[in-house]
Amino acid sequence: MKKIIQVHVSKGERYYVGECIDLPVVTQGETLDELAKNLQEAIALHLEGEDLGEMGLAPNPSVLVSFELEPVHA
């Protein structure tokens, strides 16, 4: 059973976009704080009423976020 839900975050022109690797959940926010709040809400809504065991998830899974940074040239 997975104890971690993985999320990939990238920066668009105006919004940060978070896309879950293991779940069909995608959301966005103008700031990283807004994105974190939106991710928490979207994941909770997706899992509401679901049997986490049937989805291969342990109870109360953690969320692990990886962030895509743009290269910096010196």
HTML snippet that shows the backbone in 3Dmol.js (N, CA, C, O; Angstrom):
<script src="https://3Dmol.org/build/3Dmol-min.js"></script>
<div id="view" style="width:600px;height:400px;position:relative"></div>
<script>
const pdb = `
ATOM      1  N   MET A   1       0.829  -1.182   0.000  1.00  0.00           N
ATOM      2  CA  MET A   1       0.000   0.000   0.000  1.00  0.00           C
ATOM      3  C   MET A   1       0.876   1.249   0.000  1.00  0.00           C
ATOM      4  O   MET A   1       1.876   1.326   0.714  1.00  0.00           O
ATOM      5  N   LYS A   2       0.486   2.206  -0.800  1.00  0.00           N
ATOM      6  CA  LYS A   2       1.231   3.467  -0.879  1.00  0.00           C
ATOM      7  C   LYS A   2       0.866   4.361   0.296  1.00  0.00           C
ATOM      8  O   LYS A   2      -0.307   4.533   0.627  1.00  0.00           O
ATOM      9  N   LYS A   3       1.882   4.920   0.912  1.00  0.00           N
ATOM     10  CA  LYS A   3       1.678   5.845   2.015  1.00  0.00           C
ATOM     11  C   LYS A   3       1.848   7.287   1.564  1.00  0.00           C
ATOM     12  O   LYS A   3       1.648   8.218   2.344  1.00  0.00           O
ATOM     13  N   ILE A   4       2.223   7.467   0.286  1.00  0.00           N
ATOM     14  CA  ILE A   4       2.519   8.802  -0.231  1.00  0.00           C
ATOM     15  C   ILE A   4       1.780   9.024  -1.551  1.00  0.00           C
ATOM     16  O   ILE A   4       1.784   8.163  -2.430  1.00  0.00           O
ATOM     17  N   ILE A   5       1.151  10.184  -1.674  1.00  0.00           N
ATOM     18  CA  ILE A   5       0.559  10.625  -2.935  1.00  0.00           C
ATOM     19  C   ILE A   5       1.547  11.620  -3.531  1.00  0.00           C
ATOM     20  O   ILE A   5       1.859  12.638  -2.913  1.00  0.00           O
ATOM     21  N   GLN A   6       2.034  11.325  -4.726  1.00  0.00           N
ATOM     22  CA  GLN A   6       3.033  12.186  -5.367  1.00  0.00           C
ATOM     23  C   GLN A   6       2.363  13.246  -6.232  1.00  0.00           C
ATOM     24  O   GLN A   6       1.400  12.971  -6.948  1.00  0.00           O
ATOM     25  N   VAL A   7       2.889  14.453  -6.150  1.00  0.00           N
ATOM     26  CA  VAL A   7       2.368  15.575  -6.931  1.00  0.00           C
ATOM     27  C   VAL A   7       3.546  16.273  -7.619  1.00  0.00           C
ATOM     28  O   VAL A   7       4.582  16.517  -7.001  1.00  0.00           O
ATOM     29  N   HIS A   8       3.372  16.582  -8.880  1.00  0.00           N
ATOM     30  CA  HIS A   8       4.368  17.318  -9.650  1.00  0.00           C
ATOM     31  C   HIS A   8       3.849  18.740  -9.835  1.00  0.00           C
ATOM     32  O   HIS A   8       2.715  18.936 -10.271  1.00  0.00           O
ATOM     33  N   VAL A   9       4.676  19.733  -9.506  1.00  0.00           N
ATOM     34  CA  VAL A   9       4.285  21.139  -9.626  1.00  0.00           C
ATOM     35  C   VAL A   9       5.158  21.808 -10.684  1.00  0.00           C
ATOM     36  O   VAL A   9       6.378  21.644 -10.700  1.00  0.00           O
ATOM     37  N   SER A  10       4.512  22.557 -11.556  1.00  0.00           N
ATOM     38  CA  SER A  10       5.238  23.333 -12.555  1.00  0.00           C
ATOM     39  C   SER A  10       4.670  24.752 -12.570  1.00  0.00           C
ATOM     40  O   SER A  10       3.566  24.998 -12.083  1.00  0.00           O
ATOM     41  N   LYS A  11       5.431  25.663 -13.128  1.00  0.00           N
ATOM     42  CA  LYS A  11       5.014  27.064 -13.194  1.00  0.00           C
ATOM     43  C   LYS A  11       4.610  27.384 -14.610  1.00  0.00           C
ATOM     44  O   LYS A  11       5.408  27.256 -15.538  1.00  0.00           O
ATOM     45  N   GLY A  12       3.363  27.802 -14.780  1.00  0.00           N
ATOM     46  CA  GLY A  12       2.890  28.259 -16.074  1.00  0.00           C
ATOM     47  C   GLY A  12       3.155  29.750 -16.207  1.00  0.00           C
ATOM     48  O   GLY A  12       3.941  30.313 -15.445  1.00  0.00           O
ATOM     49  N   GLU A  13       2.510  30.387 -17.163  1.00  0.00           N
ATOM     50  CA  GLU A  13       2.706  31.823 -17.352  1.00  0.00           C
ATOM     51  C   GLU A  13       2.187  32.622 -16.162  1.00  0.00           C
ATOM     52  O   GLU A  13       2.806  33.599 -15.740  1.00  0.00           O
ATOM     53  N   ARG A  14       1.043  32.197 -15.626  1.00  0.00           N
ATOM     54  CA  ARG A  14       0.432  32.955 -14.529  1.00  0.00           C
ATOM     55  C   ARG A  14       0.201  32.104 -13.287  1.00  0.00           C
ATOM     56  O   ARG A  14       0.180  32.637 -12.178  1.00  0.00           O
ATOM     57  N   TYR A  15       0.030  30.811 -13.446  1.00  0.00           N
ATOM     58  CA  TYR A  15      -0.346  29.947 -12.338  1.00  0.00           C
ATOM     59  C   TYR A  15       0.676  28.843 -12.105  1.00  0.00           C
ATOM     60  O   TYR A  15       1.396  28.432 -13.016  1.00  0.00           O
ATOM     61  N   TYR A  16       0.721  28.375 -10.861  1.00  0.00           N
ATOM     62  CA  TYR A  16       1.408  27.134 -10.535  1.00  0.00           C
ATOM     63  C   TYR A  16       0.390  26.018 -10.743  1.00  0.00           C
ATOM     64  O   TYR A  16      -0.774  26.163 -10.367  1.00  0.00           O
ATOM     65  N   VAL A  17       0.814  24.919 -11.333  1.00  0.00           N
ATOM     66  CA  VAL A  17      -0.075  23.795 -11.617  1.00  0.00           C
ATOM     67  C   VAL A  17       0.433  22.577 -10.870  1.00  0.00           C
ATOM     68  O   VAL A  17       1.613  22.235 -10.954  1.00  0.00           O
ATOM     69  N   GLY A  18      -0.460  21.920 -10.136  1.00  0.00           N
ATOM     70  CA  GLY A  18      -0.131  20.698  -9.421  1.00  0.00           C
ATOM     71  C   GLY A  18      -0.894  19.533 -10.017  1.00  0.00           C
ATOM     72  O   GLY A  18      -2.116  19.586 -10.156  1.00  0.00           O
ATOM     73  N   GLU A  19      -0.172  18.479 -10.371  1.00  0.00           N
ATOM     74  CA  GLU A  19      -0.789  17.298 -10.983  1.00  0.00           C
ATOM     75  C   GLU A  19      -0.351  16.060 -10.208  1.00  0.00           C
ATOM     76  O   GLU A  19       0.840  15.767 -10.095  1.00  0.00           O
ATOM     77  N   CYS A  20      -1.338  15.339  -9.679  1.00  0.00           N
ATOM     78  CA  CYS A  20      -1.041  14.111  -8.950  1.00  0.00           C
ATOM     79  C   CYS A  20      -0.561  13.043  -9.925  1.00  0.00           C
ATOM     80  O   CYS A  20      -1.092  12.901 -11.026  1.00  0.00           O
ATOM     81  N   ILE A  21       0.452  12.294  -9.499  1.00  0.00           N
ATOM     82  CA  ILE A  21       0.994  11.213 -10.313  1.00  0.00           C
ATOM     83  C   ILE A  21       0.109   9.980 -10.203  1.00  0.00           C
ATOM     84  O   ILE A  21      -0.103   9.272 -11.187  1.00  0.00           O
ATOM     85  N   ASP A  22      -0.411   9.722  -8.995  1.00  0.00           N
ATOM     86  CA  ASP A  22      -1.148   8.488  -8.721  1.00  0.00           C
ATOM     87  C   ASP A  22      -2.659   8.630  -8.792  1.00  0.00           C
ATOM     88  O   ASP A  22      -3.368   7.624  -8.805  1.00  0.00           O
ATOM     89  N   LEU A  23      -3.160   9.836  -8.838  1.00  0.00           N
ATOM     90  CA  LEU A  23      -4.601  10.083  -8.860  1.00  0.00           C
ATOM     91  C   LEU A  23      -4.941  11.035 -10.000  1.00  0.00           C
ATOM     92  O   LEU A  23      -4.099  11.836 -10.407  1.00  0.00           O
ATOM     93  N   PRO A  24      -6.156  10.959 -10.519  1.00  0.00           N
ATOM     94  CA  PRO A  24      -6.548  11.897 -11.576  1.00  0.00           C
ATOM     95  C   PRO A  24      -6.975  13.247 -10.986  1.00  0.00           C
ATOM     96  O   PRO A  24      -8.138  13.640 -11.073  1.00  0.00           O
ATOM     97  N   VAL A  25      -6.012  13.942 -10.388  1.00  0.00           N
ATOM     98  CA  VAL A  25      -6.278  15.227  -9.753  1.00  0.00           C
ATOM     99  C   VAL A  25      -5.292  16.253 -10.300  1.00  0.00           C
ATOM    100  O   VAL A  25      -4.080  16.038 -10.281  1.00  0.00           O
ATOM    101  N   VAL A  26      -5.822  17.365 -10.786  1.00  0.00           N
ATOM    102  CA  VAL A  26      -5.012  18.490 -11.276  1.00  0.00           C
ATOM    103  C   VAL A  26      -5.673  19.758 -10.763  1.00  0.00           C
ATOM    104  O   VAL A  26      -6.895  19.896 -10.823  1.00  0.00           O
ATOM    105  N   THR A  27      -4.863  20.688 -10.258  1.00  0.00           N
ATOM    106  CA  THR A  27      -5.392  21.974  -9.809  1.00  0.00           C
ATOM    107  C   THR A  27      -4.327  23.037 -10.001  1.00  0.00           C
ATOM    108  O   THR A  27      -3.196  22.735 -10.382  1.00  0.00           O
ATOM    109  N   GLN A  28      -4.694  24.290  -9.733  1.00  0.00           N
ATOM    110  CA  GLN A  28      -3.756  25.384  -9.939  1.00  0.00           C
ATOM    111  C   GLN A  28      -3.940  26.443  -8.863  1.00  0.00           C
ATOM    112  O   GLN A  28      -4.924  26.429  -8.123  1.00  0.00           O
ATOM    113  N   GLY A  29      -2.987  27.359  -8.784  1.00  0.00           N
ATOM    114  CA  GLY A  29      -3.068  28.479  -7.857  1.00  0.00           C
ATOM    115  C   GLY A  29      -2.131  29.575  -8.307  1.00  0.00           C
ATOM    116  O   GLY A  29      -1.109  29.316  -8.942  1.00  0.00           O
ATOM    117  N   GLU A  30      -2.489  30.815  -7.970  1.00  0.00           N
ATOM    118  CA  GLU A  30      -1.641  31.946  -8.350  1.00  0.00           C
ATOM    119  C   GLU A  30      -0.362  31.983  -7.523  1.00  0.00           C
ATOM    120  O   GLU A  30       0.658  32.491  -7.990  1.00  0.00           O
ATOM    121  N   THR A  31      -0.401  31.454  -6.303  1.00  0.00           N
ATOM    122  CA  THR A  31       0.767  31.383  -5.433  1.00  0.00           C
ATOM    123  C   THR A  31       0.963  29.932  -5.005  1.00  0.00           C
ATOM    124  O   THR A  31       0.067  29.104  -5.171  1.00  0.00           O
ATOM    125  N   LEU A  32       2.133  29.630  -4.455  1.00  0.00           N
ATOM    126  CA  LEU A  32       2.370  28.278  -3.956  1.00  0.00           C
ATOM    127  C   LEU A  32       1.472  27.968  -2.765  1.00  0.00           C
ATOM    128  O   LEU A  32       1.024  26.833  -2.606  1.00  0.00           O
ATOM    129  N   ASP A  33       1.205  28.963  -1.932  1.00  0.00           N
ATOM    130  CA  ASP A  33       0.296  28.756  -0.800  1.00  0.00           C
ATOM    131  C   ASP A  33      -1.113  28.419  -1.284  1.00  0.00           C
ATOM    132  O   ASP A  33      -1.755  27.512  -0.754  1.00  0.00           O
ATOM    133  N   GLU A  34      -1.590  29.149  -2.289  1.00  0.00           N
ATOM    134  CA  GLU A  34      -2.916  28.875  -2.843  1.00  0.00           C
ATOM    135  C   GLU A  34      -2.947  27.494  -3.493  1.00  0.00           C
ATOM    136  O   GLU A  34      -3.926  26.761  -3.358  1.00  0.00           O
ATOM    137  N   LEU A  35      -1.879  27.146  -4.193  1.00  0.00           N
ATOM    138  CA  LEU A  35      -1.805  25.827  -4.821  1.00  0.00           C
ATOM    139  C   LEU A  35      -1.850  24.727  -3.764  1.00  0.00           C
ATOM    140  O   LEU A  35      -2.565  23.739  -3.931  1.00  0.00           O
ATOM    141  N   ALA A  36      -1.095  24.889  -2.680  1.00  0.00           N
ATOM    142  CA  ALA A  36      -1.086  23.874  -1.613  1.00  0.00           C
ATOM    143  C   ALA A  36      -2.484  23.687  -1.041  1.00  0.00           C
ATOM    144  O   ALA A  36      -2.919  22.555  -0.829  1.00  0.00           O
ATOM    145  N   LYS A  37      -3.185  24.777  -0.791  1.00  0.00           N
ATOM    146  CA  LYS A  37      -4.566  24.710  -0.276  1.00  0.00           C
ATOM    147  C   LYS A  37      -5.485  24.013  -1.286  1.00  0.00           C
ATOM    148  O   LYS A  37      -6.291  23.159  -0.917  1.00  0.00           O
ATOM    149  N   ASN A  38      -5.354  24.385  -2.553  1.00  0.00           N
ATOM    150  CA  ASN A  38      -6.193  23.785  -3.591  1.00  0.00           C
ATOM    151  C   ASN A  38      -5.902  22.296  -3.768  1.00  0.00           C
ATOM    152  O   ASN A  38      -6.819  21.505  -3.991  1.00  0.00           O
ATOM    153  N   LEU A  39      -4.627  21.913  -3.669  1.00  0.00           N
ATOM    154  CA  LEU A  39      -4.261  20.499  -3.765  1.00  0.00           C
ATOM    155  C   LEU A  39      -4.874  19.697  -2.624  1.00  0.00           C
ATOM    156  O   LEU A  39      -5.436  18.622  -2.833  1.00  0.00           O
ATOM    157  N   GLN A  40      -4.755  20.236  -1.418  1.00  0.00           N
ATOM    158  CA  GLN A  40      -5.315  19.549  -0.252  1.00  0.00           C
ATOM    159  C   GLN A  40      -6.822  19.337  -0.422  1.00  0.00           C
ATOM    160  O   GLN A  40      -7.338  18.253  -0.149  1.00  0.00           O
ATOM    161  N   GLU A  41      -7.512  20.366  -0.869  1.00  0.00           N
ATOM    162  CA  GLU A  41      -8.954  20.284  -1.058  1.00  0.00           C
ATOM    163  C   GLU A  41      -9.317  19.319  -2.196  1.00  0.00           C
ATOM    164  O   GLU A  41     -10.232  18.509  -2.050  1.00  0.00           O
ATOM    165  N   ALA A  42      -8.607  19.403  -3.319  1.00  0.00           N
ATOM    166  CA  ALA A  42      -8.917  18.554  -4.471  1.00  0.00           C
ATOM    167  C   ALA A  42      -8.666  17.080  -4.164  1.00  0.00           C
ATOM    168  O   ALA A  42      -9.460  16.223  -4.552  1.00  0.00           O
ATOM    169  N   ILE A  43      -7.572  16.779  -3.472  1.00  0.00           N
ATOM    170  CA  ILE A  43      -7.273  15.388  -3.117  1.00  0.00           C
ATOM    171  C   ILE A  43      -8.310  14.870  -2.131  1.00  0.00           C
ATOM    172  O   ILE A  43      -8.788  13.745  -2.273  1.00  0.00           O
ATOM    173  N   ALA A  44      -8.666  15.680  -1.129  1.00  0.00           N
ATOM    174  CA  ALA A  44      -9.666  15.278  -0.145  1.00  0.00           C
ATOM    175  C   ALA A  44     -11.014  15.000  -0.818  1.00  0.00           C
ATOM    176  O   ALA A  44     -11.682  14.017  -0.497  1.00  0.00           O
ATOM    177  N   LEU A  45     -11.403  15.863  -1.744  1.00  0.00           N
ATOM    178  CA  LEU A  45     -12.674  15.648  -2.460  1.00  0.00           C
ATOM    179  C   LEU A  45     -12.633  14.390  -3.309  1.00  0.00           C
ATOM    180  O   LEU A  45     -13.619  13.656  -3.385  1.00  0.00           O
ATOM    181  N   HIS A  46     -11.504  14.140  -3.946  1.00  0.00           N
ATOM    182  CA  HIS A  46     -11.379  12.946  -4.790  1.00  0.00           C
ATOM    183  C   HIS A  46     -11.466  11.671  -3.957  1.00  0.00           C
ATOM    184  O   HIS A  46     -12.052  10.682  -4.397  1.00  0.00           O
ATOM    185  N   LEU A  47     -10.887  11.691  -2.757  1.00  0.00           N
ATOM    186  CA  LEU A  47     -10.846  10.494  -1.914  1.00  0.00           C
ATOM    187  C   LEU A  47     -12.070  10.344  -1.013  1.00  0.00           C
ATOM    188  O   LEU A  47     -12.257   9.299  -0.390  1.00  0.00           O
ATOM    189  N   GLU A  48     -12.902  11.381  -0.942  1.00  0.00           N
ATOM    190  CA  GLU A  48     -14.072  11.353  -0.062  1.00  0.00           C
ATOM    191  C   GLU A  48     -14.982  10.173  -0.385  1.00  0.00           C
ATOM    192  O   GLU A  48     -15.413   9.997  -1.524  1.00  0.00           O
ATOM    193  N   GLY A  49     -15.263   9.376   0.631  1.00  0.00           N
ATOM    194  CA  GLY A  49     -16.165   8.238   0.469  1.00  0.00           C
ATOM    195  C   GLY A  49     -15.546   7.037  -0.215  1.00  0.00           C
ATOM    196  O   GLY A  49     -16.230   6.033  -0.414  1.00  0.00           O
ATOM    197  N   GLU A  50     -14.281   7.102  -0.579  1.00  0.00           N
ATOM    198  CA  GLU A  50     -13.609   5.992  -1.260  1.00  0.00           C
ATOM    199  C   GLU A  50     -12.968   5.052  -0.244  1.00  0.00           C
ATOM    200  O   GLU A  50     -12.595   5.465   0.855  1.00  0.00           O
ATOM    201  N   ASP A  51     -12.847   3.795  -0.624  1.00  0.00           N
ATOM    202  CA  ASP A  51     -12.098   2.822   0.169  1.00  0.00           C
ATOM    203  C   ASP A  51     -10.643   2.948  -0.254  1.00  0.00           C
ATOM    204  O   ASP A  51     -10.263   2.514  -1.342  1.00  0.00           O
ATOM    205  N   LEU A  52      -9.830   3.546   0.615  1.00  0.00           N
ATOM    206  CA  LEU A  52      -8.439   3.794   0.261  1.00  0.00           C
ATOM    207  C   LEU A  52      -7.691   2.495  -0.023  1.00  0.00           C
ATOM    208  O   LEU A  52      -6.796   2.469  -0.867  1.00  0.00           O
ATOM    209  N   GLY A  53      -8.045   1.428   0.668  1.00  0.00           N
ATOM    210  CA  GLY A  53      -7.409   0.129   0.436  1.00  0.00           C
ATOM    211  C   GLY A  53      -7.635  -0.361  -0.977  1.00  0.00           C
ATOM    212  O   GLY A  53      -6.725  -0.914  -1.594  1.00  0.00           O
ATOM    213  N   GLU A  54      -8.833  -0.168  -1.499  1.00  0.00           N
ATOM    214  CA  GLU A  54      -9.132  -0.571  -2.878  1.00  0.00           C
ATOM    215  C   GLU A  54      -8.341   0.255  -3.889  1.00  0.00           C
ATOM    216  O   GLU A  54      -8.075  -0.195  -5.003  1.00  0.00           O
ATOM    217  N   MET A  55      -7.968   1.472  -3.484  1.00  0.00           N
ATOM    218  CA  MET A  55      -7.198   2.354  -4.365  1.00  0.00           C
ATOM    219  C   MET A  55      -5.697   2.150  -4.190  1.00  0.00           C
ATOM    220  O   MET A  55      -4.894   2.814  -4.845  1.00  0.00           O
ATOM    221  N   GLY A  56      -5.320   1.226  -3.300  1.00  0.00           N
ATOM    222  CA  GLY A  56      -3.903   0.954  -3.073  1.00  0.00           C
ATOM    223  C   GLY A  56      -3.227   1.967  -2.169  1.00  0.00           C
ATOM    224  O   GLY A  56      -2.001   2.075  -2.159  1.00  0.00           O
ATOM    225  N   LEU A  57      -4.034   2.721  -1.396  1.00  0.00           N
ATOM    226  CA  LEU A  57      -3.489   3.745  -0.511  1.00  0.00           C
ATOM    227  C   LEU A  57      -3.666   3.341   0.950  1.00  0.00           C
ATOM    228  O   LEU A  57      -4.690   2.772   1.329  1.00  0.00           O
ATOM    229  N   ALA A  58      -2.672   3.638   1.748  1.00  0.00           N
ATOM    230  CA  ALA A  58      -2.753   3.436   3.189  1.00  0.00           C
ATOM    231  C   ALA A  58      -3.638   4.531   3.783  1.00  0.00           C
ATOM    232  O   ALA A  58      -3.831   5.576   3.160  1.00  0.00           O
ATOM    233  N   PRO A  59      -4.175   4.302   4.980  1.00  0.00           N
ATOM    234  CA  PRO A  59      -4.962   5.356   5.628  1.00  0.00           C
ATOM    235  C   PRO A  59      -4.091   6.604   5.870  1.00  0.00           C
ATOM    236  O   PRO A  59      -2.910   6.487   6.196  1.00  0.00           O
ATOM    237  N   ASN A  60      -4.674   7.771   5.710  1.00  0.00           N
ATOM    238  CA  ASN A  60      -3.994   9.053   5.928  1.00  0.00           C
ATOM    239  C   ASN A  60      -2.660   9.168   5.191  1.00  0.00           C
ATOM    240  O   ASN A  60      -1.626   9.386   5.821  1.00  0.00           O
ATOM    241  N   PRO A  61      -2.672   9.026   3.870  1.00  0.00           N
ATOM    242  CA  PRO A  61      -1.407   9.134   3.131  1.00  0.00           C
ATOM    243  C   PRO A  61      -0.853  10.551   3.166  1.00  0.00           C
ATOM    244  O   PRO A  61      -1.606  11.519   3.276  1.00  0.00           O
ATOM    245  N   SER A  62       0.458  10.665   3.072  1.00  0.00           N
ATOM    246  CA  SER A  62       1.136  11.958   2.987  1.00  0.00           C
ATOM    247  C   SER A  62       1.178  12.398   1.531  1.00  0.00           C
ATOM    248  O   SER A  62       1.005  11.588   0.621  1.00  0.00           O
ATOM    249  N   VAL A  63       1.407  13.680   1.322  1.00  0.00           N
ATOM    250  CA  VAL A  63       1.544  14.221  -0.027  1.00  0.00           C
ATOM    251  C   VAL A  63       2.992  14.674  -0.205  1.00  0.00           C
ATOM    252  O   VAL A  63       3.504  15.470   0.582  1.00  0.00           O
ATOM    253  N   LEU A  64       3.640  14.162  -1.236  1.00  0.00           N
ATOM    254  CA  LEU A  64       5.012  14.521  -1.564  1.00  0.00           C
ATOM    255  C   LEU A  64       4.990  15.327  -2.855  1.00  0.00           C
ATOM    256  O   LEU A  64       4.508  14.851  -3.883  1.00  0.00           O
ATOM    257  N   VAL A  65       5.512  16.545  -2.800  1.00  0.00           N
ATOM    258  CA  VAL A  65       5.473  17.451  -3.942  1.00  0.00           C
ATOM    259  C   VAL A  65       6.870  17.610  -4.520  1.00  0.00           C
ATOM    260  O   VAL A  65       7.822  17.902  -3.796  1.00  0.00           O
ATOM    261  N   SER A  66       6.988  17.417  -5.832  1.00  0.00           N
ATOM    262  CA  SER A  66       8.239  17.736  -6.526  1.00  0.00           C
ATOM    263  C   SER A  66       7.968  18.974  -7.380  1.00  0.00           C
ATOM    264  O   SER A  66       6.907  19.108  -7.989  1.00  0.00           O
ATOM    265  N   PHE A  67       8.941  19.862  -7.408  1.00  0.00           N
ATOM    266  CA  PHE A  67       8.771  21.147  -8.063  1.00  0.00           C
ATOM    267  C   PHE A  67       9.732  21.268  -9.217  1.00  0.00           C
ATOM    268  O   PHE A  67      10.932  21.049  -9.054  1.00  0.00           O
ATOM    269  N   GLU A  68       9.223  21.614 -10.379  1.00  0.00           N
ATOM    270  CA  GLU A  68      10.044  21.788 -11.579  1.00  0.00           C
ATOM    271  C   GLU A  68      10.537  23.231 -11.621  1.00  0.00           C
ATOM    272  O   GLU A  68       9.740  24.166 -11.704  1.00  0.00           O
ATOM    273  N   LEU A  69      11.844  23.403 -11.563  1.00  0.00           N
ATOM    274  CA  LEU A  69      12.440  24.734 -11.609  1.00  0.00           C
ATOM    275  C   LEU A  69      12.962  25.046 -13.004  1.00  0.00           C
ATOM    276  O   LEU A  69      13.429  24.157 -13.715  1.00  0.00           O
ATOM    277  N   GLU A  70      12.880  26.300 -13.385  1.00  0.00           N
ATOM    278  CA  GLU A  70      13.450  26.715 -14.652  1.00  0.00           C
ATOM    279  C   GLU A  70      14.948  26.886 -14.479  1.00  0.00           C
ATOM    280  O   GLU A  70      15.396  27.339 -13.426  1.00  0.00           O
ATOM    281  N   PRO A  71      15.731  26.534 -15.487  1.00  0.00           N
ATOM    282  CA  PRO A  71      17.182  26.672 -15.353  1.00  0.00           C
ATOM    283  C   PRO A  71      17.586  28.144 -15.229  1.00  0.00           C
ATOM    284  O   PRO A  71      16.982  29.034 -15.828  1.00  0.00           O
ATOM    285  N   VAL A  72      18.617  28.357 -14.439  1.00  0.00           N
ATOM    286  CA  VAL A  72      19.170  29.708 -14.254  1.00  0.00           C
ATOM    287  C   VAL A  72      20.542  29.727 -14.918  1.00  0.00           C
ATOM    288  O   VAL A  72      21.386  28.874 -14.642  1.00  0.00           O
ATOM    289  N   HIS A  73      20.753  30.683 -15.772  1.00  0.00           N
ATOM    290  CA  HIS A  73      22.032  30.814 -16.469  1.00  0.00           C
ATOM    291  C   HIS A  73      22.803  31.992 -15.884  1.00  0.00           C
ATOM    292  O   HIS A  73      22.287  33.103 -15.766  1.00  0.00           O
ATOM    293  N   ALA A  74      24.051  31.717 -15.523  1.00  0.00           N
ATOM    294  CA  ALA A  74      24.874  32.774 -14.920  1.00  0.00           C
ATOM    295  C   ALA A  74      25.668  33.526 -15.964  1.00  0.00           C
ATOM    296  O   ALA A  74      26.411  34.448 -15.628  1.00  0.00           O
TER     297      ALA A  74
END
`;
const viewer = $3Dmol.createViewer("view");
viewer.addModel(pdb, "pdb");
viewer.setStyle({}, {cartoon: {color: "spectrum"}});
viewer.zoomTo();
viewer.render();
</script>
